[in-house]
């Protein structure tokens, strides 16, 4: 069972909150999307300590997610029209589509493929329309605009032929990532229609199929029972046909790994040959400690999963509330990394998915005026920049790449990249 705000207010769970909390929650969910699964409510949240419980903060919006001016704007709205305008203004100022995502939309001639993204040469992202929701919404979600009406483009497609036709023209693509929302929200019937395309012989160059999902954390039942049996049979068939299947599992806190349901689901996936790689952003107030990451990575390895990424929270939504400075994120990562065995050191981070590419914070060197961040691209719109270290002036308040003063030569290269893109937006999206 899944609860919208209206359904939650009618449930017994609502009685666990004070009237003030309920009033604030109803206001906040006019701006931010809200949905939560019964599994999260019943098995993950510690209701007796909800104010500090990381899972509660993970799915229930908090008043501080709005800056005071926005909170007052929302509270002072007296009519439906005033409230609608306040919500629209607030959402627009929360940067609904960060990091040039709109720039990643490919096309074939004049045919715009709005449900695909192609930012990096080898990988195409697919946003199936049926999967543009989740079993529960994370309060810090960087794609929150997918779930609310902001009058902007929403990444989604119902055309499996768009995926086929684009991939058939782009033999350099080896990886397809299904994302959202959450593709695991989709029924098996809907999901398999997309998978069928990737099994066509002319798309044999697509070797790996990734599925970005938080279903293991929010609704592990998706991989159990009859529905789970059918899904696993199909995934096993794809593996037998030579496809590498990787579940990009989003775990934010070690508490999400504790239940018998998630443990059983993980075992079943691994048994048929699915890889499970784990990732999460580092989030203030939820997992911003080395101990949380250390314990999470250790448990993931013990369960047979592969720690993959620690991300920096993107510059969208309530970033002011959830973001951790780059310097602090690097220290937390380093402290946690020092406390795990080599099997967990597959993890990379902290990294930022910025406009020019995926930037890894690789170190901090020097002292005083010459203190520097050591950075490198682990993916880039320009492959020539990948894995080449560069420096940025140390700033203990910086939370994103744009806050940093980076090497002038690299900054010039990024500006040239942007100019080239603006002059010919086909050049950076693999357009045919």
Secondary structure, 3 states (H helix, E strand, C coil): CEECHHHHHCCHHHHHCCHHHHHHHHHHCCCCCCCEEHHHHHHHCCHHHCCCCHHHHHHCCCHHHCCHHHHHHHHHCCCHHHHHHHHHHHHHHCCCCCCCHHHHCCEECCEECCCEEEEECCEEEECEHHHCCCCCCCCCCCCHHHHCCCCCCCCCECCHHHHHHHHHHCCCCCEEEECCCCHHHCCHHHHHHHHHHHCCHHHCCCCEEEEEECHHHHCHHHHCHHHHHHHHHHHHHHHHCCCEEEEEEECCCHHHHCCHHHHHHHHHHHHCCCEEEEEEEECCCCCCCHHHHHHHHHHHHHCCCEEEEEEECCCCCCHHHHCCCHHHHHHHHHHHHCCCCHHHCCCEEEEEEECCEEEEEEEEECCHHHCEEEEEEEEECCHHHECCCEEEECCCCCCCHHHCCECHHHHHHHHHHHHHHHHCCCCCCCCC
